Every structure is written in structure tokens, then in C-alpha cells.
Amino acid sequence: MDTIKKLRYRYWPDRAIGELLAKQWMETAVPLIVLLAVLAAFASVVDNFLTLSSISVLLREASEIGFIVFGMTLVLIVGGIDLSVGSMYAICNVLVLYLVHVQEWPAYLAIGATLLCGAMMGAVNGVLIGYLKLRAFLTTLVTLIVFRAIFNLIQFNWAVEIASTIPESDLWDMLGNGVFLGLPVATWIFIGVALLFHVFLTRMRGGWHMIAVGGSRRSAYNSGLPVNRIAASAYVASGIFTAIAAVLFGARVDSSSADTGLALEIVVLAAALLGGIRLGGGKGSVAKAVLGTLIVLIVTNSLRGLSVPAGYIRITLACIMIAAVTLDIRWFKNRGKALRELYVSPGYLALPPAPGTDAQSASPYAINDKFGDIELIGLKRVESPEDVILDENDHLYCGTRHGDIMRFFAPDYQRMELYAHIGGQPLGMAFDKGGNLYVCVGGMGLYRVNRSDRSVEKATDETGRSLLSVVDDSRLRLADDLDIAPDGRIFFSEATVRYEMHEWPIDSLEGRGNGRIICYDPSTGRTHTAVKNLVFPNGVCIAADGQSLLFAESWACRISRYWFDGPKKGAVEVLIPDLPGYPDNINRASDGNYWVAIMGMRSPVFDLAMRSPAFRRRMVKQLGQDEWLAPNINVGCVIKVDENGRILESYWDRRGENHPMITSMREHRGYLYLGGISNNRIGRYKLENADPNFMQHGIERA
């Protein structure tokens, strides 16, 4: 039975891949499913629904309405609404027709003037809402009435002249009736603009700023963003998009009527909301806008094809809007829970039996009280010193949860100073040959503190994306520990590619190979993944041969060796498969062996749960996150191992008073310095028979 589970959960990644897709595309998949359902439903009841002519008409109309939906999307993203799009559309339509037909302007000049007119009308809304802080709903309702009145006046005077002349313009004819590669020219224009719009929203600062303003105006303002200008620019863009739609419609129809754009705001809003654009702001995408446009047009055109009265079509659109708003509110309220249930993907992880730690046993892990009376450094002066390191002058360095690296001065380590401010939680640290301090920073990547001026520089925060990865795994989520090879290359662990630093309990619950070892070469600036599919890789230590490294996999409770050079290059071997707890950092000892920090001890309950993915999945769905099982990281120890994986000795704080939780240790001049991410102190223990001249510093290692 265990073999079947192992095959199902460890070697078949389809389930995890499906859940990754769910997290990334769930919000887009819902309107896509609705679109497919609408297509299937109306294809069976509407004659000639899928003919080329019907599809061509649908694409032309979608290209026109889609531009207005793009404008509405921007306005909704910044937290506004624009009810005046129908009236702006009507004015731009009659204006471009008047300039082309009556004034006989060249088409490109008439189009430019129309876009300028649309921008000016959008600017009116933008100034009133963005700068004067008027309510978007009431303001655009008023401008809807004003713009409609203006349209009625000019359309009454210009309609006859427009209808009595026929323009002679190849550009105008191409926009209205041109076809390229089987698709209308208007559709190609729409596709091109949609791609640019997508890049703007997802890859450019302007789009990010709009999303930030819609997500939280106060936070955006406190971050220094020009909130008023960004909000106003969204309405200007809406006016321009509306003008583009009016130009394409005018070129296709070549006439103007009194009901042009009437109730168009209902269609556009229904398309945006049905596509999944949030009314509350801060959420929206091009894909959603396009899907919503297609759904609404298919519904309205099909109902017309079935001879449904216009009143009933409007009622249908109103019902669609109500349903979309209701779903939007309910989904936003329960989104976190739904994504958590779908995204968390427990795997099968069978651990070997845990060796005994009973104090009366002959086990090398037997509990003792060697750390029962150790010197405490920086008590209540530092918080979360996950790793510690010393320089050639015996000064002691550690990170804190406030994003700082603190330095304690030798010899008594009473005086402390701020050495550098990183910003994120400093984790593993290592000095290079020049005395520069490299730091793994949770959520940020690998950073360097220059020795000369203490300036902080980013070394790398990304690696190559996996070819078969469903999500973009190039960004470093949790750089953990590092060491530097003799040639200067830096090898460091990324504990998980799926979760952030504060979400480590969820990664432990999955028990999957979500982590990797990464190599960064300072000489070339290149970063690549050396080993992947590791179960929360943590400590990293270059071996004595200079061609391999030891690394810990915390949730797998094992230590392995990876050869990055030499005849065994690329090979990975397990050294210790059955640790009694969860290993963390690894460092060299003065006698040629290795120190390993055990940050917490295994429990039979959690070990049993790791062999039952179905149980953990039910737990995720039915219990709150604060009630989930998690590894015990309250009590740990330090062990010494040799290169063959043999356990030599162990060090405990039996009473748990001085240094119970240990994530790192560093031997330096006969002392063992201890760090713990849950502690508010650094420990120092006097080692017996240790080399008093041994130092772990980059200069001495070179």
C-alpha cells in the first residue's frame, strides 16, 4: 500500500501541477468556462452560429466593444467607474464621420482629432474624480447626461450632411472592411493593442502603479505614488480607448444615428464584471476583459438572432451584471480559503524510523546537558539570530528579524553596533576572500555587504526558469544558507519555490521536493540551479575536498552530499538518512569533521501524518491554519559527524533554558557559537581539545 501511495504522490506530479494551475489561472478559468458553455448552448439553438460570416461579424464587434472594455478595465482597476462611455462613444463617432465625410479631412488627421476629443472628455472625468475627489458614480452619471446632450445637438445638425457624402479614403475603407489573413483589420488592431495593454499592466511601472492605487490608495500615497494623477490618467485612457472603438465603428457603418452608444455602458460594465474585473479595484487583466467581451457579445447577438425583444436583452444583461457582482463579492471574501485548499498539495514522505535519544541509551544522539551552562551574548538585545559568523578579528556577526546585521566586538562581546541594514530577514552568512559578507535574505535573494564601506548590494535574486515549470520559479523565494567554494562560486539553498518565508509550516505539510541548491558565480554574475526537487534544503557546507558540498533537507531529516566538480560531478549521495530531528545549518569543525544544527525533534504523530497525504489534505480543508500539524522546532541540539555520515557526539540543553532552539553553530578559536531563529541571544560554548587557531573565515579558507 505504501508503494502505491509513493508512486501516486511522489512520482506523479499531475495533481500538484493542476493545483499550481488552479492558483495561477482560477480567476481567468471561470470566465473561460462560461464562454465555452455559452458557445455550446447557442451553437445548438442558433442557425449559422459558427459560420465564417457570423464569426467575422462577431470579431468586428468584439474589436470595437473590446476597446471600451479595456478603458473600463483601467478605470475599475484604480477603483473608479465610468458611466459616460456610451455618450463619449457617440460624440467621437459622429465627430470622426463629420471630419471624414463633410470636412473631407484625411483619415489619419480625422482619427487623430477624434482620439484627442476622447482624451479631453476623459480628462474632464479625470480632473473631477482624480483631483477634485468627486464620487465616480455620480460624476460620470452627470457627464453621461451632459455628453449625451452635446451629441444630440451636433448629431441633429450633422446627420444629413454625413449621410449625403461618401469619403474616398483607402485607410478608411481598410479600417471598416479590410481583411488580412482571413481576419478583419480591426481585429488585428485589437490583438496588437491587447498585447501592448497586457505588457503595460504586467510588466511596466505605469500598470503596477494603477494596480497599487486600486488596491489601497492610502498605501500607494504613503509609498510616494502620485495617486491623483494616476487616477485621472485612467479616465483619460478610457476616453482614448472609447474613441478608438468609435473610429472603428464609424469606418464599418459609415453613418450615425440618434441611438448610437445608447445604454452602451451597461454592455461594457457587464463585460468587464463578467470577465472578473473587480469593482473594488486593484484587480484586472487583459484576458479577463477579452473573455467578458466575447461572452456578452455572443449572448446579445444570439438573443437578437432568436428574435428576442430588445427589452428582454437588457434585462438579461442586468441579470448578468447582478450575478457577476454577487460572485465577485463572494469570491473575494472566500478567495484565500479556496486558493489554500486547492494550492496546498501534500505529498507522500515516508521517513525511516527515528533513532533513539534517551539519556540512558548508548545512542550517539543521547540527551545530555553539555549546553546547560554556556555563556550568553546579547541577551535580549538581538532577536532571531538565525546564523552567526566571526571575522579574522574575532568580531561576531548575526542577523535580526528587523532586517539588520549586528556586530559584537571582541573580546568580551558586550559592545554592539549596527553593521548593515539589509531590509529582509538575514539567514545564512559567509565571508569571501576579500572579507565581503554574503547573506541569504528571506524573500529577497542573495546579497553582499562590501567590506570597504558596508554598502549593501544585491548579488542575485533569480535563477533560470525550469522548462516544465507551470509557474515562474525563476524568482528566489527563500534563500536560506550558503557557502563559498575555493574558486569563489557561491552555493546556496532555496528552501522552497512555492512559499514565502513565513509560510514554512505549509511547505512542511506538503513534504514535497519544492527546494533546490543554486550556484552563483560572482565572476560572471550568472546564477543557475545545481540540484532541484529537494525537501526543504537548508544548511550548505563545502566539503574538505573542495569539489563537493554537504546539504541538509529539513523535512526529510537527512543529510546528503553533492559533487559540483571532479570525477563524480553531478552525483548526489545520502550520508545520513535517519536523523532524529530536522537539520538546519552545517559548518566545518577544526578536526576535519562537521557540525550540524538540529532545529527540532521529530514526533511520531507528524511522521505518521507525512505518510498519509489524504489525511493532511482533509486537515487543510476542514481546519484553520492555526490548528494544522507542524514540525516541532522548539527543542534541538548540535551533532558532530564525519564525512562518512557517522555520528561522533551530540550537545544538548536538557532543561531548555539557555539555548534550546538551535539553527546554526560556528566553531571559532576553541569556542562553539550558537544561533537560533526563535532566540533572543547568542550562545558560546567552550570546546574541549579544539584547535584554538581554527577560524571559519573566507580569507583563511582560500
HELIX and SHEET records of a PDB file:
HELIX    1   1 ASP A    2  LYS A    6  1                                   5    
HELIX    2   2 LEU A    7  TYR A   11  3                                   5    
HELIX    3   3 ASP A   14  ALA A   43  1                                  30    
HELIX    4   4 LEU A   52  ILE A   77  1                                  26    
HELIX    5   5 VAL A   85  LEU A   97  1                                  13    
HELIX    6   6 TYR A   98  VAL A  102  3                                   5    
HELIX    7   7 ALA A  107  GLY A  126  1                                  20    
HELIX    8   8 VAL A  127  TYR A  131  3                                   5    
HELIX    9   9 ALA A  136  SER A  164  1                                  29    
HELIX   10  10 ASP A  170  ASN A  177  1                                   8    
HELIX   11  11 VAL A  185  ARG A  203  1                                  19    
HELIX   12  12 ARG A  205  GLY A  215  1                                  11    
HELIX   13  13 ARG A  217  ASN A  222  1                                   6    
HELIX   14  14 VAL A  227  VAL A  253  1                                  27    
HELIX   15  15 LEU A  264  GLY A  275  1                                  12    
HELIX   16  16 VAL A  286  GLY A  305  1                                  20    
HELIX   17  17 ALA A  310  TYR A  343  1                                  34    
HELIX   18  18 MET A  501  GLU A  503  5                                   3    
HELIX   19  19 TRP A  504  GLU A  510  1                                   7    
HELIX   20  20 PRO A  604  MET A  610  1                                   7    
HELIX   21  21 PRO A  613  GLN A  622  1                                  10    
HELIX   22  22 GLN A  625  GLU A  627  5                                   3    
HELIX   23  23 GLY A  698  ARG A  701  1                                   4    
SHEET    1   A 2 VAL A 179  PHE A 180  0                                        
SHEET    2   A 2 LEU A 183  PRO A 184 -1                                        
SHEET    1   B 4 GLU A 375  ILE A 377  0                                        
SHEET    2   B 4 ILE A 682  LYS A 686 -1                                        
SHEET    3   B 4 TYR A 671  GLY A 675 -1                                        
SHEET    4   B 4 SER A 664  HIS A 668 -1                                        
SHEET    1   C 4 VAL A 388  LEU A 390  0                                        
SHEET    2   C 4 LEU A 396  GLY A 399 -1                                        
SHEET    3   C 4 ASP A 404  PHE A 408 -1                                        
SHEET    4   C 4 MET A 416  HIS A 421 -1                                        
SHEET    1   D 4 PRO A 426  PHE A 431  0                                        
SHEET    2   D 4 LEU A 437  VAL A 441 -1                                        
SHEET    3   D 4 GLY A 445  VAL A 449 -1                                        
SHEET    4   D 4 VAL A 456  THR A 460 -1                                        
SHEET    1   E 4 ALA A 479  ILE A 484  0                                        
SHEET    2   E 4 ILE A 490  GLU A 494 -1                                        
SHEET    3   E 4 GLY A 515  ASP A 521 -1                                        
SHEET    4   E 4 ARG A 526  LEU A 534 -1                                        
SHEET    1   F 4 PRO A 537  ILE A 542  0                                        
SHEET    2   F 4 SER A 548  GLU A 553 -1                                        
SHEET    3   F 4 ARG A 558  TRP A 563 -1                                        
SHEET    4   F 4 VAL A 572  ILE A 576 -1                                        
SHEET    1   G 4 GLY A 581  ARG A 588  0                                        
SHEET    2   G 4 TYR A 594  MET A 601 -1                                        
SHEET    3   G 4 CYS A 637  VAL A 641 -1                                        
SHEET    4   G 4 ILE A 647  TRP A 652 -1                                        
END                                                                             
